[in-house]
Amino acid sequence: MNCVSLKSIPFFLQLVGSLGNTSRSDNINRLEELVITGCGQINWQGSVVLPTSLSKIDLERPGYSMDRFMRGFLDLTSLTYLKIHRCDSLTAIPLHVWRSNLPSLEVLDIYFCNNLTSIVSEASSSSSTTNGGIKGLSSLAKIRITWCPKLLSLHEFLQPDCLPAVKNIEVSFCKELISPSVDRLDGLQQLTIEGSDKCNMERAMILPSSLKKLSLKNCQGIESINLANGQSASSPVLEKLVIVNCSDLKSIGGAEAVDKIKTLCICGCNELKEIRQPLRR
């Protein structure tokens, strides 16, 4: 169906008012999947209330005023999957709203949101994270954020109280992103960072002891990686390590730090003199 000229979806707006027990409102409130694709003319500037029954939201070129749309994620306690692709009007994700209203979210996929700059709580709400006012995204296990060239920081997002269940994080081609830090995410098992030009770390990159797979490609600014953090010599946790074209990297803790890693690829790191490159197995 060609929806390029569609400018509104009025039944989401009508939910704001009282509709009684009409069959139409009952049907909307049973909606489980919402897919909006190629509807770039929709204006979400008005009040948006989404059905609380939703378990999946799939957005690709969904229109404009998407900042307003994101603030309508209220009481979505059944939502497990959220995809946000090619939303050029999205500039900020209201983390305080999501933390309070998406307890079942398991997968978050953000791709090609060219104007997204932040994933943060409002100043008036951020303080409540310390007193129990805002919960974490307690089920969120998999995060992919790619091709968001204006995204500046994930510092507030990548916190253990916000992401207590996260297992897999991929951050790729976010050129302005500064130093994503994951060392406090104790359950993290897989981390991928690619195409980051501003990983300016004043200290060694520290990894959580739970990490099993690490991939760093085309990342500038990382000079040292502490591969030994929490790794037992007799039973190391890290199973796969890929480091490619990280031109500022100088140390990984010595050649012995990678002796017991089963799958290994290190190449194109010209400042790294501790090992002979390419190193593969």
N, C-alpha and C positions, 0 to 999 in steps of 0.2 A: 504493500500500500504506500503510495506517495503522499507524504505528509509535510512536504516542504513549505506549504502555505498555511499550515495550521498555526493559529495564533493563541489559542487558549484551550485548556481542558477544564471546563467549568465545574464538573462534578467534584473536583478537589476543593474548589472554593465554596461550594454549597454546603460542604460538611461543617463549615464554621457555624452556620445557623442551625436551628432546630428543624429537623425533617420528620420528627415523629417516628413511627414504626412503619414507614413506607417500604414496599418491596425493593425500591431502588436503593435506598440507604442501606438496607440489609445486605443487598448484593455487594455494594461497594465495601462495606465493612467486613466482608468475607474475602476480599481480594488478597491473594497471597504473593503474586508476582507482578511487578510493574516494570515494563520495558518501554523506554522512550528512545527512539533512534531516528536521527536525521530530521528532527523537528526544530530547526534552528530559529524559527520565527516566534516560538512560544515565549510570551512574556510572563515570568513568574513573580512580577513585582507585587502583586496582591497577596493577601494572606493565604498561606497554603497549609492545609491540614491533611496529612496522609493517613490512610486507613491503618489502624494499629495491628491489623491482621497480617501485614506484609512480612514475608520471609525473604524476599529477594527484590532488590532494586538494581536495574541495569540501565544506565544512562550513557548515551553516546550522541553527541551533538544535540542536547536536549533543549536548547533555547538560551535565553539570556535572563539576567537578574538571578543567576544561580546562587549568589550569596544568600538571597532571601529564601530560596528553595531549601537550602541546607539548614536554615534555622527552623524549618518546619518538621524536622525529624524528632517528633515528640511521642513518647510512650511506644516506641517501636520495639517492644520487648520480644517479638518473634523474629526480628530481622537477623538473618545469619550471613547474607551475602550482599555486598555493596560494590558495584562497579561504577566508576565515574571516568568516562573517556571523552576527550576532546571537548571540554567545557571551557571555552575561552573567556566566558564572563565570570568564571569562578575566581575570586581573588583571595578568599580566606575561608578556612574551615573552622567553625565554632566548636572547639574541642570541649568546652564546658557543656554544651548542649548534647554532644554525642556521648560523653562520659555518663551523663545522667539518664540517657534514654535508649541506649543500644547495648543492653547487657548480654545479648545472645549473639552479637556480631562475631563471626568467625573468620571471614575473608574480606579484606579491603584491597581494592585494585584501582589505583589512580594513574591515569595515562594521558599524556599530551594535554595537560591543562596549562596552557602557555602563560597565563597570568596569575596562577596560584603563587602567592608569596608566603603564606603562613598557615600553620596548623596550631592555633593557640587558643587559650581561654581569654575571655574578657578580663580586664584588670579587676573589676568588681567581683568576678566569680572565682578567679584563680586562688584567692586566699582560702576559699572554702574547701579546697582539696585537702587541706591539712586538718580540718576539723570534722571530716566525715560528711560534709555537705554534698560533695560530688564523688561518685563512685568511679572506679576504673572500668575500662573496656574488658571485662573479666573473662570473656570467651575468645577474644581476638587472637588468633594463632598465626595467621598468614597475612603479611603486608607487602604489597608491591607498589612502589611509587616510581614512575619512569617518565622521562621527557617532560619534566616540569622546570623549565629553564630559569624561572624567577624565584623558585622556592629558596628561602634564605636559611631556615633553621628547622630542625626537628627536635630541638632540645627538650621542650616541654612535653612533646608527644612520646619520646623514647625514654620514659621513666617507669620504674617498676610498679609504682602505684597506679599508673595509667594502663600498663600492658603486662599484667601479672601472668598471662597465659601464652605470650607470644613465642612461637617456635621458629618462624621463618620470616626474614626481612630481606627484601630486595630494593635497593635504591640505585637507579641508573640514569645517567645523563641529566642530572639536575646540576647544571653548571655552576650556579651561584651558591649551592648548599655548602655550609661550613661545618666541617668536623662532626659528622654524626657519631655520637658516643653511645656504645651499647654495653659497656662493661658491667653495669648494674642489672642487666636483664638476665637473671640467673637461669631461666629456662630456655634461653635462645639456643637453637641447634644449628641453624643455617643462616649465614650472612653473606649477601652479595652487594658489593659496591662497585659501580663501573662509571667511568666518564665523569669523575668529579675533579674539578680543577682547583678547589679551594679547601682541601682537607689539611688546613694549617694547624697541626697539632704541636703544642708546646712540650708535650710529654709523649712517651711511647704509647702507641695504640694498644690498649688493654682489652683482652677478650674475656668474655664470661667463661667460666670453667666448664659449662655445659656444651660449648660449641663443638659441633661435629664437622661442619663444612664451612670453609671460608674461601671466598673468591673476591679478589681485588684486581681490577683491570683498569688501566689508564687513569689512575688516581695520583694526582700531584699533591705534594705537601706532606705526605706520610714519610717520616724519616726512620722511624723505628717501630717494630711490632713485637710485643711481648708474647711470644708463642708459648712460653712456659707457664703462663698464669694458670694455676689450678690443674696443670697436666702432670699426672703421676708418671714417673719414668717407667714403671712396670706395666701400667695400664692407661696409656694416654687416651683422651677422649677424641681429640681431633683426628678425623679419618681422611679428610680430603682438603688439600690446600692448593689454591691456584693464585699466583701473583704474576701479573703480566703487565709490562710497560708502566711500572711505577717508578718514574725517573728519579725521584728524590729519596727513595728507600735506601738506607745505609746499613740497617741491622735487623736481623730476625732472631737474635740471641745465639748466633753461632750455628755451624753446620749440624751440631748434635741436636739442635731444637727440632729438626725435621727427620731425624733418623728413623723414627717409628711410625711416621705418617704413611698410610697405605697408598694413597693416590696423591701424586705430587706433580705440579708444574710450576716452575719459576723461570721466567725468561724476560729479557728486555729491561732489566733493572740495572742500569749501568753503574750506579753508585754502590751497589751491593757487592762487596768483595769477599764476604764470608764463605761463599760457595761458588763453584764453577757453574756457569750457565751456558746453555739451557740445562736445567735439571728436571728430568721427567721420570716418572715410574707409575 
